[in-house]
Amino acid sequence: MVFDALIIGGGASGMSCALILGSAGSKPYAENKKVGIIMHQKTSHLQTALFNNVLGLAPGTTGESILHEGKAKLKALYPHVEQIEKEKVLSINEESHFYIIKTNKNTYQAKNVVIAVGYTNLFSIKGLEEFVAPHPRAKEEKNRIWLKNENHLIKNGLFVCGSLAGWRSQFSIAAGSGAQVATDILTKWNNGEHSQVHDKI
């Protein structure tokens, strides 16, 4: 099975991307698309985060609760988005018209891949080494990295979002970055016509 979009990382940016793509399931250009997310949550900075300064979140909201609630929300609202648990991505390689993603347990194929993992120098996904560079918006002594990209696009079909895309480490920025990538993918599926998804009362 080939995913039309496979997200790697279940933090703020990855889950935001998955929620937007999932919500587009009824759109003609997205209704038959296969979307998945490899959760990769253990090393998310959300594990120890506390939010008092995020619009829409009650003061005292923890990152850990967002991780749990985000997974449950994604499953309840958009069960067609496949959540892949307890796997770590080891390599990503381009082959013909899709990417081969190897984890410690399985091998997947995807037409579009979104990298949404943390920006520490412990980044170890093989096949992406040529894009790794020191982070442009972090203190040098922190040894943070980014994947070189232009407007989230590394190369055709390969996207990056969140702090790994070169943005600062703020929850709102990471979530927005993931949403932006989702709408970029939707636009691609919609033959280049700009697309977004809104729920209305």
N, C-alpha and C positions, 0 to 999 in steps of 0.2 A: 504494500500500500504506500502511495506517495501522498504526503501532506502538501496541501497548497500553501500552508503557512505553519511553521513550527517555531515556537518561542522557547528560548532556553533561559530559564530563570523565573522564579515565582515571587520576586519582590515587588516593590511598588511599580516599577516600569513594566515588568513582564506581565503582571496580572492586569494592569490597566490596559495594556495592549490586547490581552486575551478577552477582556470584557467588551471592548469596543468591537473586535472582530466577531465575537459571539453574538453581540446584539444586532449585527448586520445580516444574520442568517436568513431573514425573510426577504431581503433585497434580491431581485432577479440575478444580479451579477455575483452574489455571494451565497445563494441558497444551496448550492451543491459543493461548496468548498469544504475541504477537510482541514480543520484547524486543531493543533495540539499544543500543549505546553509541558515542558519538562521542568518540574517544580523547583529543584535546586534551592531550597529555602534555608538549609542549615547554616549557611554562611551569610545570609542576608543581614545587612546592618539593621533591619527592622527588628531583629530578635531582641535588641536591647534599647530600642528607641522609645521615647515618651514625647507625645505631641500636645502642645498647648497653643501652638501658633499656626495651625492649619485650618483654613476655611472649611467649614462643614463637618469638622470632627470635634466632638466634645472634649473640653480640657481634661487631661489625664488619660486620654486614649493611648494605649500602648501599641508599639509596633507588632508585638507578638499576637495581640488580639486581631490586628488587621490581617496578619498572615493567615490565621485560622478562619476568620470571617470571610476573607476574600475567596479562599478556596470553596467554602460552603456556598457563597453567593454565586460564584461561577458555575458550580455544579447544579444549583437549584434553578437558575435562570437560563443557563445556556449549556445543557447537558451534552449537546453535540460537540462541544469543545473537549477534546480528550485530555485528561490530566494524567501525566505520567509521573509516578512517584518513585522515590528511592533509587534514582539513577543519576549518574554523573557523566556529563559529556566529556569524552576524551579527545575527540578529533572531529573536524569538519573539513570536508574536501569537495571541491567542485568536480562534477562529472557530467559531461554532456549538458542536458537541460535542467539538471537538478543538483542538489547537494546531498552528500552522504554524511550522515551524522552517526558517529559511533559512541556508544556509552559503555559503561562497565558491564552492561547486561545485554544490550540489543544494538541493532543497526537500523536506522531510519533513513528515508529519503524525503526530501522536501524541495519544492520549487522556490519557496521563500523562507529564509531563516532570519530570526530576530535574536540577537545576542543581548541578553538583559541581566547579566550577572554583575557582581561587584567589581570595583575598580582598583583592587589591591594588586600588588606586584606578585601575588601568588597565582595569578591567572595562568592556567596551564592547558588551555585547549589547543591541541596541535592543529596546524594548518592555517593559523591566523597570525603567526609570528611576524610576518612582514608588515602588519598593520599596527603593531604595538609600539607605543611611544610614551614618553613622560606626559602626565596629565597637565594640560595648559592652565587649569584653574585650581590647582591644589599646591600646597606648600611643598617645596622640593624635598624636604626632609621626611615627608610622609610616604615617599616612594609610590605614589599613586600613578596609574596608567590610564590611557585611553586607547581606543581603536580608531585610527585615522579614518575620517569619513567626511562626506559633504552632505549636510542636512540629513544626517542619520544613515545615509547610504554609503556602505563601504565599497561595494561593487554590485553589479546587477543581481538582484535577488538576495543580497546579503545586507542586513540592516543591523544597527546597534542603537540601543537607547539607554536612558538613565545616565548615571555618572560615568559609565564606561564610554559614553558617546562624547565626553568632554565637558559635560555640564557639572555644576556644583552639586554637592551632596545635600540637597534639600528634598524632602518628601514631595512637595508640590511640583517641583521641577522634574523629578524623576517620573512621577505619575503622568504629568503632561507630555513628557518626552515619549513615553510608551503609547499614549493616546495618539500623538502625532504620527508615529510610525504606523499604527493601525490604520489611520486614515490615508496614509500614503499607499499602503497595500490595497485598501479598498479602492482608491483612485486607480491604481494599476489594474485591478480586476474589472473596473468600470471603463476600460479602454481609454484611460487618461482623463476622463471627466471627473473633476474634483468632487469628492464624496465625503460625507460625514453622516453620523447616525444620531438622531435625537429622539428621546422619549418625551411625549407631551401629555398633559392632563386632558 
